[in-house]
Amino acid sequence: MNLNLISCDAQRPDKRGIAKCIAEVSVNMSESLSNELTEILLEGDAVAIEMEDKNAGSGLRALRKLDVDYEIIE
């Protein structure tokens, strides 16, 4: 499943939490790359990631909890 992470609406975003979440739910994502993608996301640009299907439900729930807006790309 491919996701487009659009923005983070949290007043005080949890950078470490978002980066950890991205690294855990993504396919073959290193911790350093997830940190870079988190910075890009928080600067206001969209980020595309590939998500493992088996973690889809819990991964999407974790992103919503961190106030990350996303769209599913087929």
C-alpha positions in Angstrom: 0.0 0.0 0.0 1.4 3.4 -0.9 0.7 6.5 1.2 1.1 10.2 0.5 1.8 11.9 3.8 0.4 15.4 3.3 0.8 17.4 6.4 1.0 17.3 10.2 -1.7 19.4 12.0 -0.3 19.1 15.5 0.4 22.3 17.3 3.7 20.9 18.7 4.5 17.9 16.4 6.4 15.0 17.9 9.3 14.7 15.4 10.8 11.7 17.1 7.4 9.9 17.3 6.6 10.6 13.6 10.0 9.5 12.4 9.7 6.3 14.5 6.2 5.6 13.2 7.3 6.1 9.5 10.3 3.8 10.0 8.2 1.1 11.6 5.3 1.0 9.1 7.3 1.5 5.9 8.9 -1.1 3.8 12.7 -1.1 3.9 13.0 2.4 5.6 16.1 3.3 7.6 15.9 5.4 10.7 18.0 8.2 9.1 15.7 8.3 6.0 12.6 8.4 8.2 14.2 11.4 10.1 14.8 13.2 6.8 11.3 12.5 5.5 9.8 13.8 8.8 11.7 17.1 8.4 10.4 17.4 4.9 6.8 16.7 6.0 7.0 19.2 8.9 8.3 21.9 6.5 5.1 21.5 4.5 5.9 19.2 1.6 4.2 15.9 1.0 6.1 12.7 1.4 5.3 9.3 -0.3 6.0 6.1 1.5 5.3 2.4 0.8 3.6 0.7 3.7 3.4 -3.0 4.5 -0.1 -4.4 4.1 0.1 -6.4 7.2 0.6 -3.3 9.3 -1.9 -1.1 7.5 -4.6 -0.8 10.2 -2.3 -0.1 13.1 0.1 2.1 11.0 -2.8 4.3 9.8 -4.1 4.5 13.4 -0.6 5.6 14.6 -0.3 8.3 11.9 -3.8 9.7 12.8 -2.8 9.7 16.5 0.2 11.8 15.6 -2.1 14.2 13.6 -0.5 13.3 10.3 -2.8 13.7 7.3 -2.4 11.2 4.5 -4.0 9.9 1.4 -3.9 6.3 0.1 -2.5 5.9 -3.3 -3.5 2.8 -5.2 
